[in-house]
Amino acid sequence: MEYDSPSEPLSATDFPRVYRLKTIAKLSFVILSLTLGGASLAGAIYFGTGHEVKSTKEEILLELVCLAFLALAIYVFASTLSIKVTLKRDSIECADIFSSQALSLREISGVRRVDAKYFTNLVFVPNKSLLKKVAVPSTSRSMTVFCVG
């Protein structure tokens, strides 16, 4: 996932800075979720009216599959619109639809960069084992500068 990023380095007056998905990524996920949701809803209506089914058990199973994919589409849509990364002067916070993770700079012992085929994750490793790692999908140089500096 790519985030909107400033072209110049961050200064002390730029905080807090909120990063959201870039427009092209947001548009892609919204189109994906609407397509999946539309097909799932059409399937639920089609199978719910008794087409292509031989028994009630088969109808219920197909309905449940369609409704599960509809729930997945709704989750992708809501998650796409709500995901954000907030950089504060003394902490970083990654918020999603159901969760929010935050670490202060004093709690971060290191930053790992995990490269995958199509994206890069920055993983903030806490200095206490009780705290959870915060993984931020990012290609933004300004976020990397903030984390390392």
C-alpha positions, -999 to 999 in steps of 0.1 A, spaced: 0 0 0 13 34 -8 7 65 12 6 102 2 39 117 12 55 151 12 84 157 -11 105 176 15 118 162 49 96 166 80 103 194 104 91 198 140 61 220 129 48 192 106 35 170 135 11 154 138 11 142 102 -16 118 90 -10 94 61 -38 77 43 -39 55 12 -30 71 -21 -60 79 -43 -51 52 -69 -48 25 -42 -80 37 -25 -98 36 -58 -85 1 -66 -97 -13 -33 -131 4 -35 -137 -9 -71 -126 -44 -59 -149 -43 -29 -179 -30 -49 -174 -57 -76 -171 -84 -50 -200 -71 -31 -222 -67 -62 -215 -102 -74 -221 -116 -39 -254 -98 -36 -265 -109 -70 -255 -145 -61 -274 -143 -28 -305 -131 -46 -302 -156 -74 -297 -186 -51 -321 -173 -25 -349 -174 -50 -343 -211 -57 -324 -211 -90 -299 -239 -96 -305 -256 -63 -320 -290 -57 -325 -290 -19 -330 -266 10 -296 -276 24 -279 -267 -8 -297 -233 -10 -287 -224 26 -250 -234 19 -249 -213 -13 -266 -184 6 -240 -185 34 -211 -185 9 -226 -155 -9 -232 -137 24 -196 -144 36 -182 -129 4 -205 -99 9 -192 -94 45 -157 -96 31 -165 -69 5 -180 -47 32 -149 -52 54 -125 -43 25 -145 -12 17 -146 1 53 -110 -8 60 -99 10 28 -116 42 39 -105 41 75 -68 30 75 -44 57 85 -9 62 99 -3 91 123 32 104 130 35 125 161 66 142 174 71 115 200 51 84 187 37 66 157 2 52 155 -13 28 129 -51 27 130 -74 3 111 -112 -3 112 -110 -26 143 -76 -19 158 -51 8 167 -15 3 176 8 30 189 44 31 201 63 61 216 98 67 204 112 57 238 95 23 234 110 16 199 143 -3 200 147 -6 163 131 -5 129 131 -34 104 123 -30 68 106 -61 54 106 -61 16 80 -81 -3 73 -84 -40 48 -55 -43 52 -36 -10 75 -27 18 66 -29 55 83 -10 82 82 -30 115 88 -11 147 103 -34 173 95 -24 209 122 -27 235 98 -45 259 86 -80 249 52 -73 263 44 -46 237 33 -56 202 52 -47 171 37 -21 149 39 -29 112 33 -1 87 30 -7 50 49 21 34 70 33 5 72 68 18 107 81 24 96 107 49 82 80 72 115 60 70 134 92 79 112 98 109 115 62 121 153 60 118 160 95 129 
